[in-house]
Amino acid sequence: MKAYLMFRDRDLDIESRPCFDRDTLIADLELKTILTSMAQGDEIVSATCISALFSPLQTIEEIQYRQENLRDAFQNPDPVRQLYRITLETEKRRKRSWHWLSSAYLSSTFSSAVELLKIYTDMLMKLRNIADRNLSDFQSTGFRNLLTMFQRELDDDYFAEVQTHLNNLKDRGGTLVSANLGNYLQGVNYVLRRKNRKGFWWRWRFSPSFSIAPRDDAGAADLGKRRDRAINEATNALAQATEHLEGFFAMLRCELGFYVGCLNLADTLQELDMPICSPSLLPSNSKDRSWEELYDVSLALTKKAPVVGNELNSTSKRLYIITGANQGGKTTFLRSLGQAQLMAQSGMFVGAESFSAPIRHGVFSHFKKEEDPAMKSGKLDEELARMSEIADHLEEGSLMLFNESFAASNEHEGSEICRQITQALVENQVEVFSVTHLYTYAVAFFENKDTQYLRAQRLESGERTFKIVPGEPMQTAFGEDLYQKIFAKN
């Protein structure tokens, strides 16, 4: 049995190699807050959501398949959570039996495997019951295939047959085995026999019998070895069955964990009265972007209150330069974009009224860092070293996010470094969003038709709206506004 809730034709590989520099993306885009809200203390949900978020899907078909399943989860949250809770209960019961399965004695392993299969059978019955009650409410391919499989593979005849076999394997009244005599009168071809087979006892009624003396340890050990030889094949079959079911429940638990995490995050955002939407993904060669009320999800979760969103409608652009007033929302805007791109390509919803963007082969961030006293070289050297490492992983169709990069140098030198790096990226088909206060760098791309200029909005009164609007660079960042705000009353 296969879950196939994350991909149409394969399992989720939770151990797959994540995108480059995952920890940097988590820090720069403040994704830890989002992941914490999704997991709500559940390590399985956390691990699955991290795997999905940092292994971006690369085809529209894969993304749409997951989006379809997610819409179904939103329409049927209770059955989805019930399915997930069953997988958690299964794991708890399995762990309680684990110390028996680790026994060095084959007979103990045999008995424990039988008991574990009974646990799995009970849990499979619960899954089938949910399918019976809720199949008609689901419309997505992934969930309908899963629930239909439960009904098809786990019908009443299946459970009756499994229960019969498990009852036969229960070690009540001893174990019945048979053997042949070898050339030297030794026992060979030991076979575990069914005790309740019709006519079986009549066949063996007059067979020789004997008893082991109470203190005959050697005799008891010898019989134990003969018993183990008889149950060895059955034990291997039972172990394989338990291993298969353990793998199925583990995979089902992980894949359901993604949808439970999405439900958790969506519930929290809706309580804050913040919008969410199913994004529209364009082919990777597209240069169009548009969104309405795109906001920083982590900021909303941190503030526990509504935050300002932004609009954009851009076509045939590959370079976006964002300038404007200090503390005007530029970094927040950049974070909201990075979050949305990763969430969209994981098959999740996006924090916006609407969102349309091209698929990107990778998301990379180069944000200004605080001065580190332990650094062995200067801050500019550190920034250049980070950029060099990123360049080794960049490819055509990637998304690069710059935030006040290379500002540690003077205006002329920093602008020239930024200009050369940005130009090289754009010429190699990398999409760039760059937040900067370097005026010389910003105006260097006026003649480039691929450039869209954005600016943090500032009212005549000096008030920041935290809106990012179309606008050309200005030579001032209005730092005097902040000075007046902080020191005017002193």
Summary of the structure (lengths in Angstrom):
residues: 490
radius of gyration: 31.7
end to end distance: 71.0
largest distance: 109.0
contacts: 1493
relative contact order: 0.12
helix: 52%
strand: 14%
